[in-house]
Amino acid sequence: MIALVTGAGQGIGRAVALAFAAQGVPVAAADRDPKGVEHHPGITAHVVDVADARQVDALVDEVERTGPIGVLVNVAGVLRTGAVVDYADDDWAATFAVNATGVFHASRAVARRMVPRRSGVIVTVSSNAAGVPRAGMAAYAASKAAATHFTKSLGLELARYNIRCNVVAPGSTDTPMQRALWTDAGPAAVIAGDPAAFRAGIPLGRIAEPEDIADAVLFLASDRARHITMHDLYVDGGATLRA
């Protein structure tokens, strides 16, 4: 059984790939720039753009020649912030191309292989922004909401084939994407929250590490979660107050 992880070059995707490899699971790590996992034992790096369906289909064909994909983890994502009234068409399209359409491309390609085998797990790493409005992040939040609901709907279609589909929704996590948003106050401002932006802080008082999210993914991919499907697991330190 092989675990295919998209967006595996850095951040949460890299942590997920390393966690599977640490458990002895062969990993196909896909990213536009997979250097962060190249040459790591148990991990095979693949250059792919999930926004391109042909690239994704070719990747799945290549991986399946070495063994069946038992787990797909959709992590690839982009964040382009900005107020809606000033937001560019290209930024909107690029955000959805990766965050939503990329999840569709990868999930469809892998599900076509899983259905005849009547087994498999798909986990989509979304965001708590999918369930709570965020100022300046409308495209990101909307794309993640689309990916979340797509994954749940896919889970309903595939349940009859013993294929489980779940979502992990991280909050603020110490990744390059998150650090690009920090002001001079660093993570302290994120933990404290921003009333002017109608954003609560983090009740647990810490920024998540990528490994925190990887642990949740591994649980949902494991037999310990064999009776869990179409679930949306928030891993955000209570930041959304589970609204």
Buried (B, 14 or more C-beta within 10 A) or exposed (E): EBBBBBBBBBBBBBBBBBBBBEEEBBBBBBBBEBEBBEEBEBBBBBEBBBBBBEBBBBBBEEBBEEEEBBBBBBBBBBBBBBEEEEBEEEBBEBBBBBBBBBBBBBBBBBBEBBBEEEBBBBBBBBBBBBBBEBBBBBBBBBBBBBBBBBBBEBBEEBEEBBBBBBBBBBBBBBBEBBEEEBEEEEBEBBBBBEEEEEBBBBEEEBBBBBBBBBBBBBBBBEEEBEEBBBBBBBBBBBBBEEE
